[in-house]
Amino acid sequence: MERLMAITRTEAAAALSDIESTQRRGMTLRGYRVGGPILMMWSLIWATGYLTMGLAPPELWLPVWLGLDVVGVAGALLLARAGKPKAAGAPPGMTWRLLGGSLALMIFALSVFWVMKPADPAAAMAFPGLLIGVIYAVVGFWAAPRYALIGGLMFGLTLVGYFLFQPWLPFWMAAASGALFLSGVWLWRR
């Protein structure tokens, strides 16, 4: 005759906690796998935008960046949809959340430039790096720790470029995009 094994309430709670922890870790790793290619794509967009700032007249900066941002948002949406099918546990409405978040970020950045009117081009060049750095750090502290490291790296590289290499800041930021690309590879490969 087969014996029934009884588990205690504490053992059941511990087992449920382990399952929840494993599910959360799986979702984080899937998020890294989706986020890596997106970060790699944005690093190339940033390199192109900052090289334009270093080589082209200021009148071209805004239209070039707006065009690059549209390409980046569309590419991020495509990569997110391709890498996160519903069967893998993607929450509903993720495309709209990404689109809304991206638009809110772009409107915020443009509004800051409009209100603050930075007279120093170096300040305008450093602002996106600082903004993206802090956003990645916050996401990292709340959901996925690797993003905190990437945000800190972006923030730090931006400050180093602003204070130590200001005459060459657009080229510094374009080169710093290489660190973002490697960070994307790190996320993607887990």
Accessible surface in RSA format (square Angstrom, percent):
REM  Atomic radii and reference values for relative SASA: ProtOr
REM  Chains: A
REM  Algorithm: Lee & Richards
REM  Probe-radius: 1.40
REM  Slices: 20
REM RES _ NUM      All-atoms   Total-Side   Main-Chain    Non-polar    All polar
REM                ABS   REL    ABS   REL    ABS   REL    ABS   REL    ABS   REL
RES MET A   1   236.65 122.6 151.60 100.3  85.04 202.5 130.40 110.9 106.24 140.8
RES GLU A   2   157.21  90.3 130.06  98.4  27.16  64.7  54.85 106.1 102.36  83.6
RES ARG A   3   216.12  90.7 195.33  99.6  20.79  49.5  72.78  99.5 143.34  86.9
RES LEU A   4   172.15  95.9 144.15 103.1  28.00  70.4 144.97 101.8  27.18  73.1
RES MET A   5   173.75  90.0 140.99  93.3  32.77  78.0 104.23  88.6  69.52  92.1
RES ALA A   6    99.17  91.2  66.10 102.0  33.07  75.2  72.99 102.8  26.18  69.4
RES ILE A   7   110.95  63.1  85.97  64.0  24.98  60.2  87.08  62.7  23.87  64.8
RES THR A   8    79.59  56.6  71.83  72.8   7.76  18.5  77.22 103.7   2.37   3.6
RES ARG A   9   214.03  89.9 199.56 101.7  14.47  34.5  80.73 110.3 133.30  80.8
RES THR A  10   106.43  75.7 101.63 103.0   4.80  11.4  70.40  94.6  36.03  54.5
RES GLU A  11    93.62  53.7  86.35  65.3   7.27  17.3  38.96  75.4  54.66  44.6
RES ALA A  12    33.11  30.4  31.15  48.1   1.96   4.5  32.85  46.3   0.26   0.7
RES ALA A  13    58.16  53.5  49.11  75.8   9.05  20.6  53.57  75.4   4.59  12.2
RES ALA A  14    53.56  49.2  45.64  70.4   7.93  18.0  52.73  74.3   0.84   2.2
RES ALA A  15    49.72  45.7  43.51  67.2   6.21  14.1  48.74  68.6   0.98   2.6
RES LEU A  16   120.02  66.8 116.49  83.3   3.53   8.9 116.82  82.0   3.20   8.6
RES SER A  17    65.50  55.3  58.86  78.5   6.64  15.3  27.80  59.2  37.70  52.8
RES ASP A  18    93.72  65.6  91.42  91.0   2.29   5.4  25.51  60.0  68.21  68.0
RES ILE A  19    97.55  55.5  94.40  70.3   3.15   7.6  97.47  70.2   0.08   0.2
RES GLU A  20    97.52  56.0  96.54  73.0   0.99   2.3  29.70  57.4  67.82  55.4
RES SER A  21    54.55  46.1  52.83  70.5   1.72   4.0  16.14  34.4  38.41  53.8
RES THR A  22    97.73  69.5  90.55  91.8   7.18  17.1  70.23  94.3  27.49  41.6
RES GLN A  23   114.97  64.3 107.12  78.3   7.85  18.7  39.83  84.8  75.14  57.0
RES ARG A  24   137.70  57.8 135.03  68.8   2.66   6.3  65.84  90.0  71.86  43.5
RES ARG A  25   151.76  63.7 145.70  74.3   6.06  14.4  55.81  76.3  95.95  58.2
RES GLY A  26    24.24  29.9   0.00   N/A  24.24  29.9  22.98  63.1   1.26   2.8
RES MET A  27   106.21  55.0  98.56  65.2   7.65  18.2  69.71  59.3  36.50  48.4
RES THR A  28    27.77  19.8  19.21  19.5   8.56  20.4  15.62  21.0  12.16  18.4
RES LEU A  29    35.11  19.6  35.11  25.1   0.00   0.0  35.11  24.7   0.00   0.0
RES ARG A  30    90.01  37.8  89.50  45.6   0.50   1.2  36.19  49.5  53.82  32.6
RES GLY A  31    22.06  27.2   0.00   N/A  22.06  27.2  19.37  53.2   2.69   6.0
RES TYR A  32     7.11   3.3   7.04   4.0   0.08   0.2   5.47   4.1   1.65   2.0
RES ARG A  33   102.74  43.1  99.89  50.9   2.85   6.8  24.28  33.2  78.46  47.5
RES VAL A  34    15.45  10.2  12.37  11.2   3.08   7.4  14.78  12.8   0.67   1.8
RES GLY A  35    12.07  14.9   0.00   N/A  12.07  14.9  10.02  27.5   2.05   4.6
RES GLY A  36     0.00   0.0   0.00   N/A   0.00   0.0   0.00   0.0   0.00   0.0
RES PRO A  37    34.40  25.1  30.64  27.9   3.75  13.6  31.79  26.3   2.60  16.2
RES ILE A  38    27.41  15.6  27.41  20.4   0.00   0.0  27.41  19.7   0.00   0.0
RES LEU A  39     3.60   2.0   3.51   2.5   0.09   0.2   3.59   2.5   0.01   0.0
RES MET A  40    26.97  14.0  26.82  17.7   0.16   0.4  16.86  14.3  10.11  13.4
RES MET A  41    39.01  20.2  35.07  23.2   3.94   9.4  29.72  25.3   9.29  12.3
RES TRP A  42    49.03  19.7  49.03  23.7   0.00   0.0  40.76  21.7   8.26  13.4
RES SER A  43     1.66   1.4   1.02   1.4   0.64   1.5   0.66   1.4   1.01   1.4
RES LEU A  44   108.70  60.5 107.04  76.6   1.66   4.2 107.77  75.7   0.93   2.5
RES ILE A  45    11.67   6.6  10.69   8.0   0.97   2.3  11.64   8.4   0.03   0.1
RES TRP A  46    16.29   6.5  16.29   7.9   0.00   0.0   5.64   3.0  10.65  17.3
RES ALA A  47    22.29  20.5  22.29  34.4   0.00   0.0  22.29  31.4   0.00   0.0
RES THR A  48    67.89  48.3  64.11  65.0   3.78   9.0  41.38  55.6  26.51  40.1
RES GLY A  49     0.00   0.0   0.00   N/A   0.00   0.0   0.00   0.0   0.00   0.0
RES TYR A  50     0.74   0.3   0.74   0.4   0.00   0.0   0.74   0.6   0.00   0.0
RES LEU A  51    75.94  42.3  75.58  54.1   0.36   0.9  75.94  53.3   0.00   0.0
RES THR A  52    25.32  18.0  19.64  19.9   5.68  13.5  11.79  15.8  13.53  20.5
RES MET A  53    18.00   9.3  11.75   7.8   6.25  14.9  10.42   8.9   7.58  10.0
RES GLY A  54    26.85  33.1   0.00   N/A  26.85  33.1   2.28   6.3  24.57  55.0
RES LEU A  55   138.77  77.3 102.33  73.2  36.44  91.6 106.68  74.9  32.09  86.4
RES ALA A  56    24.58  22.6  13.62  21.0  10.97  24.9  17.64  24.8   6.94  18.4
RES PRO A  57    69.01  50.3  61.75  56.3   7.26  26.4  68.25  56.3   0.76   4.7
RES PRO A  58    85.36  62.2  74.85  68.2  10.52  38.2  75.06  62.0  10.31  64.0
RES GLU A  59   132.10  75.8 108.46  82.1  23.64  56.3  73.98 143.1  58.12  47.5
RES LEU A  60    85.32  47.5  85.32  61.0   0.00   0.0  85.32  59.9   0.00   0.0
RES TRP A  61    39.66  15.9  39.57  19.2   0.09   0.2  39.66  21.1   0.00   0.0
RES LEU A  62    98.76  55.0  94.55  67.6   4.21  10.6  97.98  68.8   0.78   2.1
RES PRO A  63    75.17  54.8  61.37  55.9  13.79  50.1  66.58  55.0   8.59  53.4
RES VAL A  64    44.82  29.5  36.68  33.2   8.14  19.6  43.37  37.7   1.45   3.9
RES TRP A  65    38.18  15.3  38.18  18.5   0.00   0.0  36.55  19.5   1.63   2.6
RES LEU A  66    63.40  35.3  63.27  45.3   0.13   0.3  63.40  44.5   0.00   0.0
RES GLY A  67    36.22  44.7   0.00   N/A  36.22  44.7  34.74  95.3   1.47   3.3
RES LEU A  68    29.36  16.4  28.66  20.5   0.70   1.8  28.66  20.1   0.70   1.9
RES ASP A  69    27.04  18.9  27.04  26.9   0.00   0.0   1.43   3.4  25.61  25.5
RES VAL A  70    94.55  62.2  91.29  82.6   3.26   7.9  93.65  81.4   0.90   2.4
RES VAL A  71    92.42  60.8  88.05  79.7   4.37  10.5  91.43  79.4   0.99   2.7
RES GLY A  72     0.00   0.0   0.00   N/A   0.00   0.0   0.00   0.0   0.00   0.0
RES VAL A  73    16.49  10.9  15.72  14.2   0.78   1.9  16.49  14.3   0.00   0.0
RES ALA A  74    48.97  45.0  44.53  68.7   4.44  10.1  48.03  67.6   0.94   2.5
RES GLY A  75    15.10  18.6   0.00   N/A  15.10  18.6  14.51  39.8   0.59   1.3
RES ALA A  76    12.55  11.5  12.55  19.4   0.00   0.0  12.55  17.7   0.00   0.0
RES LEU A  77    26.34  14.7  26.32  18.8   0.02   0.1  26.34  18.5   0.00   0.0
RES LEU A  78   125.07  69.7 121.62  87.0   3.44   8.7 121.94  85.6   3.13   8.4
RES LEU A  79    64.49  35.9  60.39  43.2   4.10  10.3  60.71  42.6   3.79  10.2
RES ALA A  80     8.24   7.6   6.10   9.4   2.14   4.9   6.40   9.0   1.84   4.9
RES ARG A  81   150.70  63.3 131.75  67.2  18.95  45.1  36.49  49.9 114.21  69.2
RES ALA A  82    85.04  78.2  48.54  74.9  36.50  83.0  60.68  85.5  24.36  64.5
RES GLY A  83    41.09  50.7   0.00   N/A  41.09  50.7  24.22  66.5  16.87  37.8
RES LYS A  84    47.92  23.4  40.17  24.6   7.75  18.4  14.42  13.0  33.49  35.7
RES PRO A  85    73.38  53.5  65.79  60.0   7.59  27.6  73.38  60.6   0.00   0.0
RES LYS A  86   182.49  89.0 164.56 101.0  17.93  42.7 107.82  97.0  74.67  79.5
RES ALA A  87   107.18  98.6  61.87  95.5  45.31 103.1  75.19 105.9  32.00  84.8
RES ALA A  88    28.68  26.4  15.02  23.2  13.66  31.1  26.60  37.5   2.08   5.5
RES GLY A  89    44.14  54.4   0.00   N/A  44.14  54.4  31.68  86.9  12.46  27.9
RES ALA A  90    20.06  18.4   7.62  11.8  12.44  28.3   7.62  10.7  12.44  33.0
RES PRO A  91    40.89  29.8  32.56  29.7   8.33  30.3  37.99  31.4   2.90  18.0
RES PRO A  92   113.15  82.5 102.25  93.2  10.90  39.6 109.84  90.7   3.31  20.6
RES GLY A  93    39.97  49.3   0.00   N/A  39.97  49.3  26.33  72.3  13.64  30.5
RES MET A  94    50.91  26.4  48.51  32.1   2.40   5.7  40.30  34.3  10.60  14.0
RES THR A  95    33.03  23.5  30.85  31.3   2.18   5.2  24.24  32.6   8.79  13.3
RES TRP A  96   186.25  74.7 180.07  87.2   6.18  14.5 151.90  81.0  34.35  55.7
RES ARG A  97   143.26  60.1 126.52  64.5  16.74  39.9  59.54  81.4  83.72  50.7
RES LEU A  98    62.71  34.9  58.81  42.1   3.90   9.8  61.85  43.4   0.86   2.3
RES LEU A  99    47.97  26.7  47.97  34.3   0.00   0.0  47.97  33.7   0.00   0.0
RES GLY A 100    38.02  46.9   0.00   N/A  38.02  46.9  32.93  90.4   5.09  11.4
RES GLY A 101    42.61  52.5   0.00   N/A  42.61  52.5  35.00  96.1   7.61  17.0
RES SER A 102    30.57  25.8  24.08  32.1   6.49  15.0   7.79  16.6  22.78  31.9
RES LEU A 103    85.22  47.5  85.22  61.0   0.00   0.0  85.22  59.8   0.00   0.0
RES ALA A 104    60.96  56.1  50.14  77.4  10.82  24.6  56.32  79.3   4.64  12.3
RES LEU A 105    53.28  29.7  50.06  35.8   3.22   8.1  52.68  37.0   0.60   1.6
RES MET A 106    38.72  20.1  34.68  22.9   4.05   9.6  37.61  32.0   1.12   1.5
RES ILE A 107   111.77  63.6 110.63  82.4   1.14   2.8 111.62  80.4   0.16   0.4
RES PHE A 108   101.95  51.0  97.80  60.6   4.15  10.8 101.73  61.7   0.23   0.6
RES ALA A 109    19.91  18.3  19.91  30.7   0.00   0.0  19.91  28.0   0.00   0.0
RES LEU A 110    71.85  40.0  68.38  48.9   3.47   8.7  68.72  48.3   3.13   8.4
RES SER A 111    44.22  37.4  41.99  56.0   2.23   5.1  25.57  54.5  18.65  26.1
RES VAL A 112    31.56  20.8  29.27  26.5   2.29   5.5  31.56  27.4   0.00   0.0
RES PHE A 113    56.83  28.4  52.38  32.4   4.45  11.6  52.85  32.0   3.98  11.4
RES TRP A 114   191.16  76.7 183.85  89.0   7.31  17.2 164.95  88.0  26.21  42.5
RES VAL A 115   110.04  72.4  85.74  77.6  24.30  58.6  90.89  79.0  19.15  51.9
RES MET A 116   137.94  71.4 114.15  75.5  23.78  56.6  92.42  78.6  45.52  60.3
RES LYS A 117   140.79  68.7 123.02  75.5  17.76  42.3 108.30  97.5  32.48  34.6
RES PRO A 118    50.03  36.5  20.04  18.3  30.00 109.0  29.05  24.0  20.98 130.4
RES ALA A 119   106.24  97.7  67.55 104.2  38.69  88.0  78.07 109.9  28.17  74.6
RES ASP A 120    58.76  41.2  52.55  52.3   6.21  14.7  32.67  76.9  26.09  26.0
RES PRO A 121    70.48  51.4  65.10  59.3   5.39  19.6  70.31  58.0   0.18   1.1
RES ALA A 122     8.71   8.0   6.64  10.2   2.07   4.7   7.28  10.3   1.42   3.8
RES ALA A 123    37.62  34.6  30.21  46.6   7.41  16.9  32.99  46.5   4.63  12.3
RES ALA A 124    22.18  20.4  19.30  29.8   2.88   6.6  19.49  27.4   2.69   7.1
RES MET A 125    14.23   7.4  13.85   9.2   0.38   0.9  13.91  11.8   0.32   0.4
RES ALA A 126     5.54   5.1   5.54   8.6   0.00   0.0   5.54   7.8   0.00   0.0
RES PHE A 127    45.47  22.7  43.97  27.2   1.50   3.9  45.31  27.5   0.16   0.5
RES PRO A 128    34.22  24.9  33.05  30.1   1.17   4.3  34.22  28.3   0.00   0.0
RES GLY A 129     0.00   0.0   0.00   N/A   0.00   0.0   0.00   0.0   0.00   0.0
RES LEU A 130    45.57  25.4  44.85  32.1   0.71   1.8  45.12  31.7   0.44   1.2
RES LEU A 131    24.67  13.7  21.01  15.0   3.66   9.2  24.50  17.2   0.17   0.5
RES ILE A 132    33.52  19.1  33.52  25.0   0.00   0.0  33.52  24.1   0.00   0.0
RES GLY A 133     0.19   0.2   0.00   N/A   0.19   0.2   0.07   0.2   0.12   0.3
RES VAL A 134    70.38  46.3  69.04  62.5   1.35   3.2  70.38  61.2   0.00   0.0
RES ILE A 135    58.17  33.1  56.09  41.8   2.08   5.0  58.13  41.9   0.05   0.1
RES TYR A 136    45.23  21.1  44.34  25.2   0.90   2.3  24.49  18.4  20.75  25.6
RES ALA A 137    18.04  16.6  18.04  27.8   0.00   0.0  18.04  25.4   0.00   0.0
RES VAL A 138    77.66  51.1  77.47  70.1   0.18   0.4  77.66  67.5   0.00   0.0
RES VAL A 139    66.94  44.0  64.02  58.0   2.92   7.0  66.94  58.2   0.00   0.0
RES GLY A 140     4.20   5.2   0.00   N/A   4.20   5.2   0.00   0.0   4.20   9.4
RES PHE A 141   164.56  82.3 130.41  80.8  34.14  88.8 133.42  80.9  31.14  89.1
RES TRP A 142   215.28  86.4 183.91  89.0  31.37  73.7 162.19  86.5  53.09  86.1
RES ALA A 143    69.63  64.0  45.88  70.8  23.76  54.0  53.52  75.4  16.12  42.7
RES ALA A 144     9.01   8.3   9.01  13.9   0.00   0.0   9.01  12.7   0.00   0.0
RES PRO A 145    92.20  67.2  89.01  81.1   3.19  11.6  90.50  74.7   1.70  10.6
RES ARG A 146    52.27  21.9  52.05  26.5   0.22   0.5   9.66  13.2  42.61  25.8
RES TYR A 147    30.84  14.4  30.84  17.5   0.00   0.0  21.37  16.1   9.47  11.7
RES ALA A 148    17.29  15.9  10.58  16.3   6.70  15.3  10.95  15.4   6.34  16.8
RES LEU A 149   121.01  67.4 112.77  80.7   8.25  20.7 115.64  81.2   5.37  14.5
RES ILE A 150     3.33   1.9   2.44   1.8   0.89   2.1   3.33   2.4   0.00   0.0
RES GLY A 151     0.10   0.1   0.00   N/A   0.10   0.1   0.07   0.2   0.03   0.1
RES GLY A 152    41.33  51.0   0.00   N/A  41.33  51.0  32.61  89.5   8.72  19.5
RES LEU A 153    75.96  42.3  67.30  48.1   8.66  21.8  73.97  51.9   1.99   5.3
RES MET A 154     2.26   1.2   1.93   1.3   0.33   0.8   1.66   1.4   0.59   0.8
RES PHE A 155    75.14  37.6  75.14  46.5   0.00   0.0  75.14  45.6   0.00   0.0
RES GLY A 156    29.84  36.8   0.00   N/A  29.84  36.8  29.43  80.8   0.41   0.9
RES LEU A 157    40.22  22.4  38.95  27.9   1.27   3.2  39.05  27.4   1.17   3.1
RES THR A 158     0.00   0.0   0.00   0.0   0.00   0.0   0.00   0.0   0.00   0.0
RES LEU A 159    65.00  36.2  64.31  46.0   0.69   1.7  64.72  45.5   0.28   0.8
RES VAL A 160    60.16  39.6  56.53  51.2   3.64   8.8  59.91  52.1   0.25   0.7
RES GLY A 161     0.00   0.0   0.00   N/A   0.00   0.0   0.00   0.0   0.00   0.0
RES TYR A 162    52.24  24.4  51.76  29.4   0.48   1.3  24.24  18.2  28.00  34.5
RES PHE A 163   145.18  72.6 116.22  72.0  28.96  75.4 118.19  71.7  26.98  77.2
RES LEU A 164   120.96  67.4  96.97  69.4  23.99  60.3  99.93  70.2  21.04  56.6
RES PHE A 165    72.40  36.2  72.40  44.8   0.00   0.0  72.40  43.9   0.00   0.0
RES GLN A 166    67.02  37.5  58.78  43.0   8.24  19.6  16.73  35.6  50.29  38.1
RES PRO A 167   103.98  75.8  66.51  60.6  37.46 136.2  79.78  65.9  24.19 150.4
RES TRP A 168   150.23  60.3 150.23  72.7   0.00   0.0 122.04  65.1  28.18  45.7
RES LEU A 169     0.39   0.2   0.39   0.3   0.00   0.0   0.39   0.3   0.00   0.0
RES PRO A 170    11.17   8.1  11.17  10.2   0.00   0.0  11.17   9.2   0.00   0.0
RES PHE A 171    79.29  39.7  73.95  45.8   5.34  13.9  74.60  45.2   4.69  13.4
RES TRP A 172    65.74  26.4  59.72  28.9   6.02  14.1  64.55  34.4   1.19   1.9
RES MET A 173     0.00   0.0   0.00   0.0   0.00   0.0   0.00   0.0   0.00   0.0
RES ALA A 174    11.35  10.4   5.01   7.7   6.34  14.4   5.30   7.5   6.05  16.0
RES ALA A 175    73.46  67.5  48.62  75.0  24.84  56.5  60.40  85.1  13.06  34.6
RES ALA A 176     8.28   7.6   0.60   0.9   7.68  17.5   7.73  10.9   0.55   1.5
RES SER A 177     2.35   2.0   1.92   2.6   0.43   1.0   2.35   5.0   0.00   0.0
RES GLY A 178    34.62  42.7   0.00   N/A  34.62  42.7  32.84  90.1   1.78   4.0
RES ALA A 179    25.82  23.7  18.07  27.9   7.75  17.6  21.65  30.5   4.17  11.0
RES LEU A 180     5.29   2.9   5.29   3.8   0.00   0.0   5.29   3.7   0.00   0.0
RES PHE A 181    72.01  36.0  72.01  44.6   0.00   0.0  72.01  43.7   0.00   0.0
RES LEU A 182   123.65  68.9 118.74  85.0   4.90  12.3 119.21  83.7   4.44  12.0
RES SER A 183     9.78   8.3   6.49   8.7   3.29   7.6   3.09   6.6   6.69   9.4
RES GLY A 184     0.00   0.0   0.00   N/A   0.00   0.0   0.00   0.0   0.00   0.0
RES VAL A 185    43.22  28.4  43.22  39.1   0.00   0.0  43.22  37.5   0.00   0.0
RES TRP A 186   100.50  40.3  94.20  45.6   6.30  14.8  80.90  43.1  19.60  31.8
RES LEU A 187     0.00   0.0   0.00   0.0   0.00   0.0   0.00   0.0   0.00   0.0
RES TRP A 188   100.89  40.5 100.89  48.8   0.00   0.0  90.06  48.0  10.83  17.6
RES ARG A 189   176.12  73.9 149.63  76.3  26.49  63.1  33.71  46.1 142.41  86.3
RES ARG A 190   116.67  49.0  77.45  39.5  39.23  93.4  21.19  29.0  95.48  57.9
END  Absolute sums over single chains surface
CHAIN  1 A    12078.1      10289.0       1789.0       8944.2       3133.9
END  Absolute sums over all chains
TOTAL         12078.1      10289.0       1789.0       8944.2       3133.9
